[in-house]
Amino acid sequence: MATTNFNCSLFNNDQAATQNTHSLQELQQPVVSTKVFIQRDYSSGTLCKFQNKFPTELESRLDRQHFEETIQTLNNLYAEAEKLGGKSYLEGCLACLTAYTIFLCMETQYEKVLKKVAKYIKDQNEKVYIPRSLLLTDPIERGLRVVEITVFEDRSFVPTS
Amino acid sequence: MSAVMISRKVRKWEKLPGKNTFCCDGRVMMARQKGVFYLTLFLIIGTCALFFGFECPYLAVHLSAAIPVFAAVLFLFVMAMLLRTSFSDPGVLPRALPEEATFIEMEIEAANGNVPSGQRPPPRIRNVEINNQIVKLKYCYTCKIFRPPRASHCSICDNCVDRFDHHCPWVGNCVGKRNYRYFYLFTLSLSLLTIYIFTFDIVHVVMRSVDDGFLSALKETPGTVLEVLVCFFTLWSVVGLTGFHTYLISLNQTTNEDIKGSWSGKNRVQNPYSHKNIFKNCCEVLCGPTYPSVLDRRGLMRDDSPVSASSAAPSSSSSSSLSFSNSSKPAPATVTTRTTAPLIPNEHTPDDAKPSIDAPAAPGRSPEDHLPAPSFIPPLASPETDAEASVAKDKNH
């Protein structure tokens, strides 16, 4: 909508525009943040897996346990998506026989898992990260290259969902 | 001063860097040069049209009606695989956003330590251990990322592609992780189709020659001569290519790795991605999971999203970040971030990337547009509060 987009452009420099909604009063203070990037772990090959190393920038904000749990769950979900097993072979063969037209009506295994990942990240943001003035970004938004965690330095700024 | 903005829905594909062309509002993604692709289409469709026009009526009557039916099925499969290879995203890796690029730069600086002035900085390489082999990850100066293993930068499309095989002009696109199996099935089915047409051309000419003699048979079906010529030359190249790719698949290698000799030779590392089992390798490449595209081509961009002239990455998109419904994909946060270290240009940084560094989140609008009607602004907000951003804004114009 024109009004909403218009407000976005006004606040772009000064305010945070996050995926969650927040009241206009909260947007009046300038919000500054830094970003921490969790890189990919290639030790098992080209599988999508993120490093479980706890970044020092988050030490004051987040428990190591929460962080490791988040990353481990994400890694498990992506491993499920990329698993080579009977199910994926069946899907592949069936798709080939139908000249891949079957994907017009069916969702691939990977797409199903990506939806689960999106839901999990939203869930984690609501329960763990936003209350600590952090924000987790879905890795698919970054090309499955990094898990981006935004650290809001203004503690009073809490994006509400 | 009008307070109403006419916002046009801009989709992300319109702002993607790289030298791809997009069609059907972002659904189709191809390389820029499509001339050879049109030639491929012309050759396949033309030859098949001649086959259906000259061979099929005769053979359906004199031999079997199954012949044109099978040819039609094969032709449709070939076309489907060709179009799927040409139109899909090969596995392009999106470029790093400015914050990520800066973060990586800082890590590199920390790793390199102090380089005495005048000396060349060490090459940007990261070593990772995969299956007990050391693999070197190279830094891409265009995309500002460390390339994942097996990824490579295609200079024709100006993108980093995951599991990059090669850029195929016949198909008009790169061949990478997402479309390699379609490419292989295309070459395989095209080989079969070529052999099929060639065989039945010969059968047709022989059958006619028995009745009328060789030369008059050729005069009756001039199309056959053309088909035989095309098929003869196509056969060697396509069948050869199919054989080559079958070999690569059985070893789980890419064309790129094969050409560079990454895994061959005694002092080189062995291929860490191979399962050491031909069947398993084939299954992984051909029947493995279908990877989704990580380029959100059809997502909507915010009209005011910053896109500098040498933008390194698509901006965040949300159809309405301040309102209450979310677009189907959650948008990342757009905040002012303090970049503590500017991106350090070196001899490899493309010149056009240098000025964009200090404007991570500046909108591409002139300041006049930010004078709105009072009813839309909360009283304390002001567009020029952040001095950094206003300076950056000026620089953008």
Interface residues (C-beta under 8 A of the other chain):
Chain A: M1 A2 T3 T4 N5 F6 N7 C8 S9 L10 F11 N12 N13 D14 Q15 A16 A17 T18 Q19 T21 H22 L24 Q25 L27 Q28 P30 V31 V32 S33 T34 K35 V36 F37 R40 Y42 S43 S44 G45 T46 A81 E82 K83 L84 S88 Y89 E91 G92 C93 A95 C96 A99 Y100 T101 F103 T108 Q109 Y110 E111 L114 A118 I121 K122 L135 T137 D138 I140 E141 R142 G143 L144 R145 V146 E148 T150 F152
Chain B: A3 V4 M5 I6 S7 L76 F77 A80 M81 R84 L93 P94 A96 L97 E99 E100 F103 I104 V128 E129 I130 N131 V135 L137 I145 P148 P149 R150 D162 R163 R181 Y182 L185 P272 Y273 C283 E284 L286 C287 G288 P289 T290 Y291 P292 V294 L295 D296 R302 D303 D304 P306 S316 S318 S320 S321 L322 S323 F324 N326 K329 P330 A331 P332 A333 T334 V335 T336 T337 R338 A361 A362 P363 R365 D369 H370 P372 F376 I377 P378 L380 A381 S382 P383 T385 D386 A389 S390 K393
